[in-house]
Amino acid sequence: MYPASIQKIIDMFTEFPTVGPRTAARFVFYLLGKPAKEINELISAISNLRARVKTCVNCFNPFEPFAAGHSAELSRSPQGKAADGLCPICYDKTRDKSLLCVVSSEMDLQSLEKTRKYKGFYFVLGGTLATLKKTDLMKLRTKELEERIKSNQDLKEIILALNPTTEGETTVLYLERLLKPFSKKITSLGRGLPVGGELEYADEETLGSALEGRK
């Protein structure tokens, strides 16, 4: 239907979350209408995304080392290269080590951080469970989560901040059983969030209330 060069980009865009063929086609024709300078800027930005953005070795949150907001102290740290693998949140020594908030995605982490009502640390699980099949379980960073808990002697509470959806609730039940042997206080977000909703789209006030009302 379309020239091969156009169809190839359409196919690539349809691999993005929630993007279907029609939306993908609109993206392509939008790009075709842009001047070459803007297209080159987009190509450069995508290239820099892969080259500059790293994944935190502690919480798996993406970050750009030494970018705005990343402590300049980091470059002078005696820990050297080990410190370079930490995002600004994990490197922040003023945060509460007794709290660990488990989220399914990086977007959920950012949504909670915007509330400014949580001062602990995070862990990005990497998704939620549709079923308890082995193939689904392998997609989550459960082994890394267990190691994170073992390495923090000051940890007292684990907050399971997952979406109030069927998949989110299934994941919460699984994690509660998995983490029970650690003998830590395990809580979930309060019910200020609408059932079936997603943290990523909740407003800051609702998320803040859900954090404060966790149980």
Secondary structure as UniProt FT lines:
FT   HELIX           4..13
FT   TURN            14..15
FT   TURN            17..18
FT   HELIX           21..32
FT   HELIX           36..52
FT   STRAND          54..55
FT   TURN            57..59
FT   STRAND          62..63
FT   TURN            65..66
FT   TURN            68..69
FT   HELIX           72..76
FT   TURN            78..80
FT   HELIX           81..84
FT   HELIX           88..91
FT   TURN            93..94
FT   TURN            97..98
FT   STRAND          99..103
FT   HELIX           106..114
FT   STRAND          121..124
FT   HELIX           134..137
FT   TURN            138..139
FT   HELIX           142..151
FT   TURN            153..154
FT   STRAND          157..160
FT   HELIX           166..179
FT   HELIX           180..182
FT   STRAND          185..188
FT   TURN            191..192
FT   TURN            195..196
FT   HELIX           199..201
FT   HELIX           204..212
//
